[in-house]
Amino acid sequence: MFIHHKSRAQASIWLAVGILSGLLLLPGAYGDIASARAAGAAPGIDAESAAEDAARTACLRRAPNASLTANSYAVTELERSIFVFSGFNARGQFTGSMVFPSAADEHAFLYNGGSMLDLGTLSGTTSLGEQINDAGHVAGLFGDGLLFSHPFLYDGRSARDIGTLGGPYASLAGLGERDQVAGTADLTDGLSWHAFLYEYRRMKDLGTLGGSTSSARAINDAGFVVGQADTAANRSAHAFIHDGRRMRDLGTLGGNNSSAEHINAAGQIVGQSQYAPTRDEGHAFLYQRGRMRDLGTLGGSQSFAVFINAAGQTLGNSLTDGDREWHPFFHDGRNMHDLGSLGGIAFAYVMNARGQIVGASLTSGNAAVHGFVWSPGDAHMSDLNTRLLNAPPGIEIQDGHAISDKGVIIAASNLGFVLLTPTACAPTTSAGTASLARTPADRQAVAAMLKAGAAFSAPNWRPQAPVAPSKTARAPGASTP
């Protein structure tokens, strides 16, 4: 199962790197809902010959969803008002928010492969879907039109308010197969926040490690929650695991602070920890069998891990030699592999069960931000713009947002969110967007990537407070938070 979670690292990338999709929603882009428009098989793009087009059509007929190492990706445009939050579940469904014809504001949706189910809202006027499990159940937030502050759970029939810990705001970290919801919520005093676990229709405060605050980052199907919590007297913040009965301190690599970011079904945990009391920098770690292991770096002073799949493969990001750039890494259990970049700093978001990774990278000269894909065995990442088949004219893929176990990608582009379906066909020679004129959104996305790099180079080691997503923050042209 693939549970998409927004770890501290990934949430920061999302917000600082662009809310790329938010920058992509053009004024006037909200439109009536319709079935997804498949653009991948459209003939005649860029005056290609009839023979070439016929060959590609035949190729698509023979081998859609071809293989792990796709030669190209057919593009399916989604509605322009869509903002995708989750990754895929095992059935190819995902969730997010969009404007429906019957609604004046955005509502959470469930994507069922060509149709969008409006999940409505509870009190307030707006809602968004953030997490999805393999049953197609959705956890999300609803609110008053400007802030999404209260969590809900949709169980396939109806949505219900799952409450908070007494305060006004809550944020979500994950949704398990038994509809367990993990997250972080304000307490009644409004001054502190704790990780929570919602199961059996009850919200449980997971407490702390002796300090005042804690935050949840992820949950696995067994209902084990991981995150970060303050220790006694708030002297430090440590990674934790909560097994449903008690919170356990995972310690550090030798420094004062650590944070757990993800856990797989086997209970393997990854995150980041300071490695010396006198150093603020942190290294990625793997915690298993009661021991925290330093995964090292790509030659620089810092690294952090954000995801571990069922095979025990770890995804993260690291500074390279001399702290020149941030690059994503893949750790196979023995060695850390540099995925490279497209010419500047790069960050990876998510990985599927096969070890395929998508993310975003600055291109050479910091000209633009492009989405990338990498598969085990690849020498370096590939620019998704060079792998498109019969792409819509003018499209620029700017972010690889999520990837399914079949290799289907949700990507953000200058035309909105799109689905990229792997094929065995050769990509069109016209694919790629190096000649496109740079826009204000491009420049803003580049600035946000650089800002993200600076932010990760100066990590904040305190447990994160729940921050209600803001509709304003995702509006076209909005400044990056």
VENGILIN-V289926 format. One record per pair of residues at least 24 apart in sequence whose C-alpha atoms are under 7 Angstrom apart, sorted by the first residue. I is the first residue (numbers start at 0). J is the second residue. Records with the same first field share a line. If there is no record, write none. Layout:
# VENGILIN-V289926
I->J, J
This chain:
# VENGILIN-V289926
0->88, 89, 133
1->87, 88, 89
2->132, 173
3->85, 86, 130
4->172, 173, 217
5->172
6->216, 260, 305
8->305
9->348
12->451
14->479, 480
15->447, 448, 450, 451, 479, 480
16->444, 447, 448, 451
17->444, 447, 479
18->473
19->398, 411, 444
20->82, 411, 415, 416
21->473, 474, 475
22->440, 475, 476
23->412, 413, 414, 415, 475
24->79, 415, 475
25->475
26->475
28->79, 80
29->79, 80, 98
30->79, 80
31->99, 100
32->78, 99, 100
34->113, 114
35->75, 76, 77, 78, 113
36->75, 76, 77
37->74, 75, 76
38->74, 75, 76, 390, 391
39->73, 74, 75, 388, 389, 390
40->389
41->389
44->389
45->429
55->424
58->424
59->422, 424
62->422, 423
63->421, 422
64->420, 421, 422
65->421, 422, 423
67->406
68->374
69->421, 422, 423
70->386, 422, 423, 424, 425, 426
71->386, 387, 388, 421, 422, 423, 424, 425, 426
72->386, 387, 388, 419, 420, 421, 422
73->387, 388, 419, 420, 421, 422
74->390, 417, 418, 419, 420
75->417, 418, 419
76->416, 417, 418
77->416, 417
79->415
81->416
84->128, 129
85->129, 130, 131
86->401, 402
87->402, 403
88->131, 132, 133
89->133
90->133
92->135
93->131
94->128, 129, 131
95->127, 128, 129
96->127, 128
130->173, 174
131->174
132->174, 175, 176
133->176
138->174
145->469, 470, 471
146->467, 468, 469, 470
147->467, 468, 469
148->467
168->465, 467
169->465, 467
170->465, 466, 467
172->215, 216, 217
173->217, 218
174->218
175->218, 219, 220, 222
176->220
179->222
181->215, 217, 218, 224
182->215
183->214, 215, 465
184->465
185->465
192->464
208->248
212->462
213->462
214->462, 463
216->260, 261
217->260, 261, 262
218->262
219->262, 263, 264
220->264
225->259, 260, 261, 262
226->258, 259, 260
227->258, 259, 462
228->462
236->460, 461
252->291, 293
256->460
260->305
261->305, 306, 307
262->307
263->307, 308, 309
264->309
269->304, 305, 306, 307
270->303, 304, 305
271->303, 304
297->337
306->349
308->351, 352
309->352
310->352
312->354
314->350
315->347
316->346, 347
325->452
338->379, 380
339->379, 380
340->380
341->382
349->401
350->402
351->402, 403, 404
352->404
353->404
357->399, 400, 401, 402
358->398, 399, 400
359->397, 398, 399
361->445
365->445
367->441, 445
368->397, 444, 445
369->396, 397, 398
370->396, 397, 398, 399
371->399
384->430, 431, 432
385->430, 431
386->426, 430
387->426, 427, 430
388->426, 427
389->427
395->432
